[in-house]
Amino acid sequence: MKVYTHPEHFRNVTRPIITTGTFDGVHQGHLHIIRRLKEIAAVNGGETVVFTFSPHPRLVLFPDDQKLRLLNTQSEKISLLEKAGVDHLIIYPFTKAFSRLTAVEYVRDILVNQLHIHRLVIGYDHQFGRNREGSITNLQELAPLYGFEVEEIPAQMVDDVNVSSTKIRQSLQEGDIESANQFLGYSYPLSGIVISGQQIGRSIGFPTANIQVTEPLKLIPGDGVYAVKISHKGKAYGGMLNIGIKPTLELEHPNRTLEVNIFDFEGELYNEMIQLEFIARIREEKKFLNLDQLKLQLHEDRLTAQKLLLQS
């Protein structure tokens, strides 16, 4: 897959079959559109193109809104789209000036004059242009004028639930990893650097790696204990992860932390990057009367996590 950061670098592509959107999560609904994109490209002798944006449009249009959290880092999105078999990925710099383009200007100046579009494939709720004024109706009117075709994909369903990045975010925030993974079509990923902690886990036989997530906008699932897979320097491990404030310790200034106990691992990981995949939620985070009770629960959690990992 070829990656471009501006349409000016996009040249000599045969019959571009294009879809556009933020593609956060590259979830099952997105993959359905990409499959259709590939079918059309095969019939027309064309090449598939995903036209997306960076930063996320909401960060530019609503800079005071600090609530947005993303399902994918840019590197994750690139990897997922490449895995899906996309030929070309354009990551367009989203600016206020770009957001002010009218629907006609966007189609004429970007899709037609710069990308030389052959066919546009879009989701059922696609809107574009200044104030999101453009719709499928506008595209159907503009397409014959500018010599391209347009195809709308209806809402895709998973177990009779409409798939969307918003629904996936909600599932993750509620700790419903199973639903989120079903919507995504893969296990939710998270990466970070291992930093030093209080080493309480080590003192009770469950040493943990404290993880600092490096991407500030990356969505961190809701508090609780999770079964996870861990990757480090090409090696894979199982483990259990706690997200929360460690209420049993009754810290004076509790901070939300991510701590993973890696099964069958020995050694130090400080300042190392590790990758996680969320498999299932084991339980909510809760306060125990003492460390002995916590230790007993952790033994049960490990057995549960190992069982879940074997089933995954």
Disulfide bonds with the S-S distance in Angstrom:
none
